[in-house]
Amino acid sequence: MRSKTHFLSCSLFLAVSACAGLAQQPVKDQTPPKQAAGAQAGPLPETETIPSPQAAHQPANAQGFMEPAEVKVLVRKIWVTESRLQDLLKTLQPAKWKTTNVIRNSFNQTLDNLDKSLQGLEGWRAQFETRPDSIYFGFQTYAAINAALPRLDGVARAVSQFENPGLGAQYSQAGNQLFDLQQALEPYIAYLLRNPDQLLYVAQSNLAECQNELGNVLHGQGGRAKPMKNTFVQFHARHRRETHGEDRKSTRAGKKEPASETDKKTESQPQPH
């Protein structure tokens, strides 16, 4: 997540820097119109240099800021709480509980889910300890604690009810410690998320300002639009006429039609002189 945010920020920086550099240089491949003889050259449009955006650096006294050494100490405390919970889980004996198999199987399922949650937490916590400035590892550590807490609470209540109230109180105490560490980590996670958000906002604002300035500089330098001549498009197509009159004309021109019976009688009668 952090690498994607960094790549997006760098891309915006390059776009804004290129845009600002283009606004400072004359446009290539465009020659200004020639001045008429004796005419005075008009003033060139003024340009404004837009500085490239700087990183949205937050001061050391910003809300939620922590030094890397302080983050590592906090993350190490999470590991200590995890180790305490693992030791407590080894002492459980749900097979000896005087309860129904349904309740015992449900508890075993909760216990298995808690073990998986603690394993996932340790994986993210170890990576966050090596990279305390990572937004991704910090957020995943925070989310893993949030997933383990409700399962830990269910185990503590079941242990207090079916095995030993004192042992159940130890589970509750470990859960409270884990919750307090999560709350101590939350401001720092918010600090890590706020920094790239401000950086992206500054880059977007400068990019919009750069586009406006560049549009003002290039305004009127493209020349007037040239009218295009109207062209007549000729469509070449064969038209076929299939009428009865045309067919008769073509037939008479090619071959003489046979005479009808009425025509034959008329021709056989003598014509008066």
C-alpha positions as CSV (number, residue, x, y, z in Angstrom):
1,M,0.0,0.0,0.0
2,R,2.8,2.4,0.9
3,S,4.7,1.6,-2.3
4,K,1.5,2.3,-4.4
5,T,0.9,5.6,-2.6
6,H,4.5,6.6,-3.1
7,F,4.4,5.7,-6.8
8,L,1.2,7.7,-7.3
9,S,2.8,10.7,-5.5
10,C,5.9,10.5,-7.6
11,S,3.9,10.3,-10.7
12,L,2.0,13.5,-9.8
13,F,5.3,15.2,-8.9
14,L,6.7,14.4,-12.4
15,A,3.5,15.6,-14.1
16,V,3.4,18.9,-12.2
17,S,7.2,19.5,-12.7
18,A,6.9,18.8,-16.4
19,C,3.9,21.0,-16.7
20,A,5.6,23.9,-14.8
21,G,8.7,23.5,-17.0
22,L,6.6,23.7,-20.1
23,A,5.0,26.9,-18.9
24,Q,8.4,28.5,-18.5
25,Q,9.6,27.6,-22.0
26,P,8.3,28.9,-25.4
27,V,6.1,26.5,-27.4
28,K,8.0,24.7,-30.1
29,D,7.1,24.4,-33.7
30,Q,5.0,27.5,-33.5
31,T,6.4,30.8,-35.0
32,P,4.8,34.0,-34.0
33,P,3.0,36.0,-36.8
34,K,5.2,38.4,-38.7
35,Q,4.9,42.0,-37.8
36,A,3.9,44.4,-40.6
37,A,6.5,46.9,-41.7
38,G,6.8,49.8,-39.3
39,A,4.6,48.2,-36.7
40,Q,5.7,48.0,-33.2
41,A,6.0,44.7,-31.5
42,G,3.4,44.1,-28.8
43,P,4.3,43.1,-25.3
44,L,4.8,39.4,-24.6
45,P,2.4,37.7,-22.2
46,E,3.7,37.5,-18.7
47,T,4.3,34.1,-17.3
48,E,4.4,33.0,-13.7
49,T,6.7,30.3,-12.5
50,I,4.9,27.7,-10.5
51,P,7.1,26.0,-7.9
52,S,7.1,22.3,-7.8
53,P,5.1,20.9,-4.8
54,Q,7.1,20.0,-1.8
55,A,6.5,17.0,0.4
56,A,3.9,17.5,3.0
57,H,6.4,17.1,5.8
58,Q,4.8,17.1,9.2
59,P,6.8,18.4,12.1
60,A,8.1,16.2,14.9
61,N,5.5,17.6,17.3
62,A,2.5,16.7,15.0
63,Q,-0.3,14.8,16.5
64,G,0.5,11.0,16.7
65,F,4.1,11.4,15.7
66,M,6.5,8.8,17.2
67,E,10.1,8.2,16.7
68,P,11.0,4.8,15.2
69,A,12.6,3.7,18.5
70,E,9.4,4.5,20.3
71,V,7.3,2.5,17.8
72,K,9.6,-0.5,18.3
73,V,9.2,-0.3,22.1
74,L,5.4,-0.3,21.7
75,V,5.5,-3.2,19.2
76,R,7.8,-5.2,21.6
77,K,5.2,-4.8,24.3
78,I,2.6,-6.4,22.0
79,W,4.9,-9.3,21.7
80,V,5.3,-9.7,25.4
81,T,1.5,-9.8,25.8
82,E,1.3,-12.4,23.0
83,S,3.8,-14.6,24.8
84,R,1.8,-14.3,28.1
85,L,-1.3,-15.4,26.3
86,Q,0.4,-18.4,24.7
87,D,1.6,-19.5,28.2
88,L,-1.9,-19.2,29.5
89,L,-3.4,-21.2,26.6
90,K,-1.1,-24.1,27.4
91,T,-2.7,-24.6,30.8
92,L,-6.2,-25.1,29.6
93,Q,-7.9,-28.4,30.0
94,P,-11.4,-28.2,28.4
95,A,-11.7,-32.0,28.3
96,K,-12.1,-32.0,32.1
97,W,-14.8,-29.4,32.1
98,K,-18.2,-30.5,33.5
99,T,-20.3,-29.3,30.5
100,T,-22.0,-30.6,27.4
101,N,-20.2,-31.6,24.3
102,V,-21.9,-28.8,22.4
103,I,-20.4,-26.2,24.6
104,R,-17.1,-27.9,24.7
105,N,-16.9,-28.1,20.9
106,S,-17.9,-24.5,20.6
107,F,-15.2,-23.4,23.0
108,N,-12.6,-25.5,21.1
109,Q,-13.6,-23.7,17.9
110,T,-13.2,-20.3,19.6
111,L,-9.9,-21.4,21.0
112,D,-8.7,-22.5,17.5
113,N,-9.8,-19.2,16.0
114,L,-7.9,-17.3,18.8
115,D,-4.7,-19.3,18.1
116,K,-5.0,-18.4,14.4
117,S,-5.6,-14.7,15.2
118,L,-2.5,-14.6,17.5
119,Q,-0.4,-16.2,14.8
120,G,-1.5,-13.7,12.2
121,L,-0.9,-10.9,14.7
122,E,2.7,-12.0,15.3
123,G,3.4,-12.2,11.6
124,W,2.3,-8.6,11.0
125,R,3.9,-7.4,14.3
126,A,7.3,-8.8,13.4
127,Q,7.2,-7.0,10.0
128,F,6.1,-3.8,11.5
129,E,8.9,-3.9,14.0
130,T,11.5,-4.1,11.2
131,R,9.7,-1.2,9.3
132,P,8.1,1.1,11.8
133,D,7.4,3.7,9.1
134,S,5.3,1.3,7.0
135,I,1.6,2.3,6.8
136,Y,0.7,-1.2,5.5
137,F,2.3,-3.2,8.3
138,G,1.1,-0.8,10.9
139,F,-2.5,-1.0,9.7
140,Q,-2.4,-4.8,9.5
141,T,-1.0,-5.0,13.0
142,Y,-3.8,-2.8,14.3
143,A,-6.4,-4.9,12.4
144,A,-5.0,-8.2,13.7
145,I,-5.3,-7.0,17.3
146,N,-8.9,-6.0,16.6
147,A,-9.6,-9.5,15.3
148,A,-8.1,-11.3,18.3
149,L,-9.8,-9.3,21.1
150,P,-13.4,-10.6,20.8
151,R,-12.1,-14.2,20.7
152,L,-9.9,-13.6,23.7
153,D,-12.9,-12.2,25.6
154,G,-14.9,-15.4,24.8
155,V,-12.1,-17.6,26.1
156,A,-11.8,-15.6,29.3
157,R,-15.5,-15.9,30.1
158,A,-15.6,-19.6,29.4
159,V,-12.5,-20.3,31.5
160,S,-14.0,-18.2,34.4
161,Q,-17.2,-20.2,34.2
162,F,-16.0,-23.8,33.7
163,E,-12.5,-24.0,35.0
164,N,-11.1,-21.2,37.3
165,P,-12.3,-17.7,37.9
166,G,-8.8,-16.6,38.8
167,L,-7.4,-18.0,35.5
168,G,-10.2,-16.4,33.6
169,A,-9.2,-13.0,35.2
170,Q,-5.7,-13.5,33.9
171,Y,-7.0,-13.8,30.3
172,S,-9.1,-10.7,30.8
173,Q,-6.1,-8.8,32.1
174,A,-4.0,-9.8,29.0
175,G,-6.9,-8.8,26.8
176,N,-7.0,-5.4,28.5
177,Q,-3.3,-4.9,28.0
178,L,-3.6,-5.8,24.3
179,F,-6.5,-3.3,23.9
180,D,-4.5,-0.5,25.6
181,L,-1.5,-1.2,23.3
182,Q,-3.8,-1.0,20.3
183,Q,-5.2,2.4,21.5
184,A,-1.6,3.7,22.0
185,L,-0.8,2.6,18.4
186,E,-3.9,4.2,16.8
187,P,-2.7,7.8,16.8
188,Y,0.6,6.8,15.1
189,I,-1.3,4.9,12.4
190,A,-3.5,8.0,11.8
191,Y,-0.3,10.0,11.5
192,L,1.1,7.7,8.9
193,L,-2.1,7.8,6.9
194,R,-2.5,11.6,7.1
195,N,1.0,12.3,5.6
196,P,0.4,10.8,2.1
197,D,-3.2,12.2,2.1
198,Q,-1.9,15.8,2.5
199,L,0.9,15.1,0.0
200,L,-1.7,14.0,-2.6
201,Y,-3.9,17.0,-1.9
202,V,-1.0,19.4,-2.4
203,A,0.0,17.7,-5.7
204,Q,-3.5,17.8,-7.0
205,S,-3.9,21.5,-6.2
206,N,-0.6,22.4,-7.8
207,L,-1.5,20.4,-10.9
208,A,-4.8,22.2,-11.4
209,E,-3.1,25.5,-10.9
210,C,-0.4,24.5,-13.4
211,Q,-2.9,23.5,-16.0
212,N,-4.7,26.9,-15.7
213,E,-1.5,28.8,-16.0
214,L,-0.4,26.8,-19.0
215,G,-3.7,27.4,-20.7
216,N,-3.3,31.1,-20.2
217,V,0.2,31.1,-21.7
218,L,-0.8,29.1,-24.8
219,H,-4.0,31.1,-25.4
220,G,-4.0,32.7,-28.8
221,Q,-0.7,31.2,-30.0
222,G,-2.3,28.5,-32.2
223,G,-3.3,31.0,-34.9
224,R,-6.7,31.4,-36.4
225,A,-8.7,28.5,-37.7
226,K,-8.4,28.0,-41.5
227,P,-11.7,27.4,-43.4
228,M,-11.8,24.2,-45.4
229,K,-13.2,24.1,-49.0
230,N,-16.4,22.4,-49.5
231,T,-16.0,19.2,-51.5
232,F,-18.7,17.3,-53.4
233,V,-18.7,13.6,-52.8
234,Q,-19.7,11.5,-55.8
235,F,-21.2,8.2,-55.1
236,H,-20.6,5.6,-57.8
237,A,-23.4,3.0,-57.8
238,R,-25.2,0.9,-60.5
239,H,-28.9,1.4,-60.7
240,R,-30.9,-1.4,-62.1
241,R,-34.4,-0.7,-63.4
242,E,-36.7,-3.7,-63.3
243,T,-39.9,-2.4,-64.8
244,H,-42.3,-4.2,-67.1
245,G,-42.0,-1.5,-69.8
246,E,-38.2,-1.6,-69.9
247,D,-38.2,-5.4,-70.1
248,R,-40.5,-5.2,-73.2
249,K,-38.3,-2.7,-74.9
250,S,-35.2,-4.7,-74.3
251,T,-37.0,-7.8,-75.6
252,R,-38.1,-6.1,-78.8
253,A,-34.7,-4.7,-79.4
254,G,-33.1,-8.1,-79.0
255,K,-35.7,-10.5,-80.5
256,K,-39.0,-10.1,-82.2
257,E,-42.0,-11.3,-80.3
258,P,-44.4,-13.8,-81.9
259,A,-47.6,-12.3,-83.4
260,S,-50.8,-12.9,-81.7
261,E,-53.9,-14.6,-83.3
262,T,-55.6,-11.2,-83.8
263,D,-52.6,-9.8,-85.6
264,K,-52.4,-12.8,-87.9
265,K,-56.1,-12.5,-89.0
266,T,-55.6,-8.8,-89.7
267,E,-52.6,-9.5,-91.9
268,S,-54.4,-12.2,-93.9
269,Q,-57.3,-9.9,-94.9
270,P,-56.8,-8.0,-98.2
271,Q,-56.2,-4.3,-97.7
272,P,-58.4,-1.9,-99.7
273,H,-56.7,0.1,-102.3
